[in-house]
Amino acid sequence: MNAATARLTLSLASAGVGATLACGEAGDDRCGPRQAVVARVIDGDTVELDDGQRVRYLLIDTPESTQGKNDCYGHEASDFNRQLVEGRTVSLSYDEVCTDDYDRLLAYVSIDGRDVNALMVERGFACVLQIPPNGQQRIDAFEDLEYAAQQGMVGLWGACDEVTCD
């Protein structure tokens, strides 16, 4: 192998490792913990962990129920999230970007093998919200869940005159 080929091979290998780390492969804890206890639910799409870190759920947005806002189905979304995760150990997985402008971790949350983010959409407590580059691998499945909830008038889709996810 000549020097140019060796440099190219090393460069491609490094790029492959970088791409694997950027995609949040199993065992990758570069963004934050892989498991944590949810100390409290902030709202339908945000929780606080027992170490004080906040986690914003990827690929979803729920109606607001904090900071003086009382959007239709906001309290229901918060309550459902609370029933699912508060005080319990959750698994966290990450995507391309680890944190948002508010220094919250951006994660997919699961409990007992159930994808909480997807469940919030499926049950009509959340709308799909993709902020690229995150969500590229899962957006189609989430949009299918949202469409089914809309068609079935599930949750906020049947209860609210105006859906205020944004």
C-alpha positions as CSV (number, residue, x, y, z in Angstrom):
1,M,0.0,0.0,0.0
2,N,1.5,3.3,-1.0
3,A,1.4,6.5,1.3
4,A,-1.5,8.1,-0.6
5,T,-3.6,4.9,-0.3
6,A,-2.7,4.6,3.4
7,R,-3.8,8.2,4.1
8,L,-7.1,7.7,2.2
9,T,-7.8,4.4,4.1
10,L,-7.1,6.1,7.4
11,S,-9.2,9.1,6.4
12,L,-12.2,6.9,5.5
13,A,-11.8,4.8,8.7
14,S,-11.8,8.0,10.7
15,A,-14.9,9.3,8.9
16,G,-16.7,6.0,9.6
17,V,-15.9,6.2,13.3
18,G,-17.0,9.8,13.3
19,A,-20.3,9.0,11.5
20,T,-21.0,6.2,14.0
21,L,-20.5,8.4,17.0
22,A,-22.6,11.2,15.5
23,C,-25.5,8.9,15.0
24,G,-25.7,7.9,18.6
25,E,-24.9,4.2,18.3
26,A,-25.8,1.8,21.2
27,G,-23.3,2.3,24.0
28,D,-22.6,5.9,23.0
29,D,-22.9,8.2,26.0
30,R,-21.3,11.3,24.4
31,C,-24.5,13.3,24.9
32,G,-25.6,12.3,28.3
33,P,-26.7,9.3,30.4
34,R,-28.2,6.3,28.7
35,Q,-30.4,5.7,31.7
36,A,-31.7,8.1,34.3
37,V,-34.5,8.6,36.8
38,V,-37.1,11.3,35.9
39,A,-37.3,13.6,38.9
40,R,-40.2,15.6,37.5
41,V,-42.2,16.3,34.4
42,I,-42.0,19.9,33.2
43,D,-44.7,19.4,30.5
44,G,-45.7,17.0,27.8
45,D,-42.4,17.0,26.0
46,T,-39.8,18.0,28.7
47,V,-38.6,16.3,31.8
48,E,-36.0,16.9,34.5
49,L,-33.7,14.1,35.5
50,D,-32.6,13.4,39.1
51,D,-29.2,15.1,38.3
52,G,-31.0,18.3,37.3
53,Q,-30.5,18.0,33.6
54,R,-33.5,18.7,31.4
55,V,-34.5,16.5,28.5
56,R,-36.5,17.7,25.5
57,Y,-38.2,14.9,23.7
58,L,-37.1,14.5,20.0
59,L,-39.5,14.6,17.1
60,I,-42.5,15.8,19.1
61,D,-44.2,19.0,20.4
62,T,-47.0,19.2,22.8
63,P,-49.4,22.0,23.5
64,E,-48.1,24.4,26.2
65,S,-49.2,24.2,29.8
66,T,-46.5,26.2,31.6
67,Q,-45.3,29.8,31.9
68,G,-48.9,31.1,32.0
69,K,-50.0,29.2,28.8
70,N,-53.0,27.0,28.8
71,D,-53.2,25.5,25.3
72,C,-55.9,23.0,24.6
73,Y,-54.7,19.5,25.7
74,G,-51.5,20.9,27.2
75,H,-52.4,19.7,30.7
76,E,-53.6,16.4,29.4
77,A,-50.2,15.9,27.6
78,S,-48.3,16.8,30.8
79,D,-50.4,14.5,32.9
80,F,-50.0,11.6,30.5
81,N,-46.2,12.1,30.4
82,R,-46.2,12.2,34.2
83,Q,-48.0,8.9,34.5
84,L,-45.6,7.3,32.1
85,V,-42.2,8.5,33.4
86,E,-42.2,10.5,36.6
87,G,-40.1,8.8,39.3
88,R,-39.1,6.0,37.0
89,T,-35.9,5.0,35.3
90,V,-36.0,5.7,31.6
91,S,-33.7,4.9,28.8
92,L,-32.4,7.8,26.7
93,S,-31.0,7.6,23.1
94,Y,-29.7,10.5,21.1
95,D,-29.5,11.7,17.5
96,E,-27.2,14.0,15.7
97,V,-27.5,17.1,17.9
98,C,-27.3,16.5,21.6
99,T,-28.6,19.8,23.1
100,D,-30.8,22.7,22.1
101,D,-30.4,26.5,22.6
102,Y,-31.7,26.1,26.2
103,D,-29.0,23.5,27.1
104,R,-31.6,20.7,27.3
105,L,-30.6,17.2,26.2
106,L,-32.4,16.2,23.1
107,A,-33.4,12.5,23.3
108,Y,-35.7,9.7,22.5
109,V,-37.1,8.4,25.8
110,S,-38.2,4.9,26.4
111,I,-39.6,3.0,29.4
112,D,-39.9,-0.7,29.7
113,G,-39.1,-1.0,25.9
114,R,-41.9,1.5,24.9
115,D,-40.9,4.6,22.9
116,V,-42.5,7.4,24.9
117,N,-42.0,10.0,22.1
118,A,-43.9,7.8,19.7
119,L,-46.6,6.9,22.2
120,M,-47.3,10.6,22.8
121,V,-48.0,11.1,19.1
122,E,-49.9,7.8,18.8
123,R,-52.2,8.7,21.7
124,G,-52.9,12.2,20.4
125,F,-51.0,14.1,23.1
126,A,-48.3,15.5,20.7
127,C,-47.7,16.7,17.2
128,V,-44.6,15.7,15.1
129,L,-41.9,18.4,15.1
130,Q,-38.7,17.6,13.3
131,I,-35.7,20.0,13.7
132,P,-33.0,18.7,11.3
133,P,-30.6,17.1,11.4
134,N,-32.3,15.1,14.2
135,G,-35.0,12.7,13.3
136,Q,-34.1,11.7,9.8
137,Q,-34.2,8.0,10.6
138,R,-37.6,8.1,12.4
139,I,-39.6,10.9,10.8
140,D,-41.7,8.7,8.5
141,A,-42.9,6.4,11.3
142,F,-43.8,9.4,13.5
143,E,-45.7,11.1,10.7
144,D,-47.6,7.8,10.1
145,L,-48.6,7.8,13.8
146,E,-49.7,11.4,13.7
147,Y,-51.8,10.8,10.5
148,A,-53.5,7.8,12.1
149,A,-54.2,9.9,15.3
150,Q,-55.6,12.8,13.2
151,Q,-57.8,10.4,11.1
152,G,-59.1,8.7,14.3
153,M,-59.7,12.1,16.0
154,V,-57.5,10.8,18.9
155,G,-56.6,13.0,21.8
156,L,-56.0,16.7,20.8
157,W,-57.1,16.0,17.3
158,G,-60.7,15.3,18.5
159,A,-60.7,17.6,21.5
160,C,-59.3,20.8,20.3
161,D,-60.9,23.4,17.9
162,E,-57.4,24.7,17.3
163,V,-54.2,22.5,17.5
164,T,-51.4,24.7,18.9
165,C,-48.3,22.6,18.5
166,D,-45.6,24.7,17.1
